[in-house]
């Protein structure tokens, strides 16, 4: 498994960095990283899409080839931890991890992560990281996104996409190498310490219905362990609404 590129390939504009990496997967080496200064069709989980203005966000994706599909499931937790550490180093404020794929500062979402498995001649993963850099509270209000935040609005720091991407890739390379060699368990103590989900009341989809419980831990496979009616239930996918975040009270 190659190391991640420390300096990304920079594009002035792309529809989606993840889509670009998947489309050009055969031509990109293992560990390749792609940065778009403007992303016009960014994608999140459940197909949510958005567009950035130039330099208002960091749209970064990297490629991992030869990864096992079972590893792709837990990869967002590994990357979330790495990006949380990078944001604290770069912006000087603590970014907590909302399971499974958001980073929050002061209760506001500043980053989303989307890791996708690609099955072909060899299995690969493309992992996209989107960080809000310079969007203001007025921007989020205009877009009717009351729970959105940026490094500028929440940390008072203005960073350039290329500058942050180099720091994010360094942290991701370290944590991804650890994850691929040893699995998720060695990363879990650091993940738990940065979690915005654990020990909180959460609302999840369980057995085809919405249920409310308490998030008690993260499993070695990346699942969220939720106590519902005295029973510990692993939640393997989907969303977990955390009481106190994103308007859930």
Protein Blocks (a to p, Z undefined) as FASTA:
>chain_A
ZZddfbdcddfbdfblklmmmmmmmmpcehiacddfbdfbbccehhiacdddehkaccdd
dddehiafklmmmmmmmmmmmmmmmmmmmnopacddddfkbcceehiafbdcdddddddf
bccddddddddfklcfklmmmnopakbccfklmnopacdfklmmmmmmmmmmmmmmmmmm
nojmlmmmmmmmmpckgopacdddeehiacddddfbdcfkopacddeehiacddfbdcdd
dehiahiZZ
